[in-house]
Amino acid sequence: MQEKIIELEVNNIQEIYEFDKIAKQASGAVMYRQGKAVLIAAVAVDEKAVDEDFLPLTVQYIEKSYASSKIPGGFIKRETKPGDFETLTSRIIDRSLRPLFPTGFHYPVTITVMVVSSDSEVDMQIAGLHAASSALFVSDIDIRTAIGAVRVGTVGDDIIINPTLSQQAKSELDLLVVGSGSDVLMIEMRTMATEDENGHSANEFNEEALVEVIAMASEAIDKASTAYTKAFVSVAREPIELGLVEDKIDEELYNYIESNYAQGVSDAISHMAKSERSNRLKKLRTKILSALEESGKEADKDLVTKVLERYKKSVVRDMILDKNIRADGRGLDEVRDISIETNILPSVHGSCLFTRGQTQALVTVTLGDKKDSQMYELITSKNSLSENFMVHYNFPGYSVGEAKFIGAPGRRELGHGNLGKRALEPTLDINYDGTVRLVSEILESNGSSSMATICGGSLAMRGAEVKTSGLVAGIAMGLVMDGDRYAVLTDIMGLEDHDGDMDFKVAGTVNGITALQMDIKLGGIELSVLKDALSKAKNGKNHILGIMSQAESGMKKSEALPTTEQFNIHPSKIVDIIGKAGATIREIIEKFEVSIDLDRDVGGVKLSGEDETKVAQAKAHIETLASTPVKTQMVYKVGEKYNGKVKRIVDFGLFVEMPDGFDALLHISKVAKERVNNLSERYSEGDAITVVVMEQKGKKVELATEDYLA
């Protein structure tokens, strides 16, 4: 195969695709270049289909340390566990490419994207998406649809398509839209923190304005995906024959279940908990199998399970589209009942138990100093970075009735935690100089547990007296579509997520949206439907915010919340607070039982402690130290005599306190003409002493005694 190079410039990005150059034994591969960034994407497919009814797609985005001229830190000098950015990027690529596979494609597919050279101005998520899409397009898998990925930023009134990383750092909006043609497949959005007149970050995005920006991104996606399709079609390999699993349903069995067990299915659906619904359906399946056997008909367990699931799905969807009624009896725009308890954990800085329907999250907030921040690295940055706002999401098996071991967080947990962070962080005071760790323990789950995390997290932050610009609520929206008919669902539960066509999560304050995430199962969504969903999400979000506001009004202060004092002293006095080798600051910490955080540049002092009285005493003590007049060192005359005091006796001489209060060294060799072995025999600390200045260089003063000079 001859190497083929394709150069494209679309939507402010110059890209080079090199095909048939590397990884020739893979199903499809590309060497992708953008600026100094080089990525290798390869696709591999197993031609033996799995028995389960799903697409076994695995996406791995891997950043090599050598790509930025680094050696991995730590004891093991090779890449090991993927970082959060790698995991989240793998999820984005998976969610964008999965809708491209046809129904019935059950063959294991692995898409690997490796960053082998980095560029500090290149958006690696856009690069990774385009590299993976092109490798899949030219592979021997019969998929000839190219995606386009567009990131949109705003700086003031300017809207920027595919900003560089430097531009992204100044942007007020971070919107990533992926699609093909006119269809939008995936959206991720967050607002970036900015400072208002009160010092808070407040940068929510208006729903109507967001639709306009997404429409602009959609046009750019159409342009990009069309250009990629035209460019790659001549390079694509001959597809291999991979038969699709036909989605055939035994019509006779379907009609039998519909005629005889419709009420049983309706009863099972009405049990909203996943475990209860699953048990009801299993019992119903056993009942159907027994009835079939008694009547002499063939009773295949797998077939009955499949047909029963299909009938259940049709019942759920028909109720919504035909009757505007959901399985739990709610209207399409109705939010489930909400219960909120705040600061229920006495030894925790801030806590909230947020329950919505059968979804429950226990969210806690712990406050720390700068030193408690999480250190991390990005391949596009030479320096280590620190994260002072962390959101950790945990999803134990018992939350859905499963007997499951609790292990390390997986991709789902990291993704939901990241969504919570993106929703809440814009409301945090931009000048906050401490560290906040928010942890969400999902105790029960039946849809939108990530949104419960956001609601509970916002209240837990208020419970820990963290300054935020406003309460944040999150709501999960769903979609059921059949031809031209569609229904948008507010506050979806697990059943509607499973049997619906869209999962659309929206979070924000009363002023607008701070974060958004959308995944579509249909292969695309029209902007008119998206606009309708955003409008209904706004109503649901504001309803929840009203309930949260009531809960906040009755909130009691946490018993564990430390007392914090922040004040400033003259920057030159910071060294006095620290003392020699840190002796003074250690003494303050031990005496008053406080933690101290100092900012040398501006003279900032932050005190934290459990005892309010001791914190106040520590503040008074530090202010007293800082109020002592600044000592100015004298300029001494060489050869002149001065009266001093023995401050400290050491093996090599005496430290003498001079008239200006500064210490000078009298070396043991200049105490007397004869050799002196033990200074303690001649002097005691506090003794008056007359010394002669031999030399002064800056702050360094050399002394001698009159005896030595005699």
Secondary structure, DSSP 8 states (H G I E B T S, - for coil): ---EEEEEEETTEEEEEEESSS-TTSSEEEEEEETTEEEEEEEEE-SS--SSSS--EEEEEEE-GGGGT----SSS-S--S--HHHHHHHHHHHHHHGGGS-TT----EEEEEEEEE--TTS-HHHHHHHHHHHHHHTSSSS-----EEEEEEEETTEEEES--HHHHHH-SEEEEEEEETTEEEEEEEEE---B-TTS-B---B-HHHHHHHHHHHHHHHHHHHHHHHHHHTTT---------------HHHHHHHHHHSHHHHHHHHH--SHHHHHHHHHHHHHHHHHHHHHTT----HHHHHHHHHHHHHHHHHHHHHHHS--TTS--TT----EEEEES--TTSSEEEEEEETTEEEEEEEEEE-GGGSEEE--TT-SS-EEESEEEEEE--GGGGT------S--HHHHHHHHHHHHHHGGGB-TT--SEEEEEEEEEE-SS-HHHHHHHHHHHHHHHTT--BSS--EEEEEEEEEETTEEEEEES--HHHHHHSSEEEEEEEETTEEEEEEEEESSS---HHHHHHHHHHHHHHHHHHHHHHHHHHHT----TT--EEEEEE--GGGHHHHH-GGGHHHHHHHHHHT-EEEEETTTTEEEEEES-HHHHHHHHHHHHHHHHS---------TT-EEEEEEEEEETTEEEEE-TTS-EEEEEGGGS-SS--S-GGGT--TT-EEEEEEEEEETTEEEEEEHHHH-
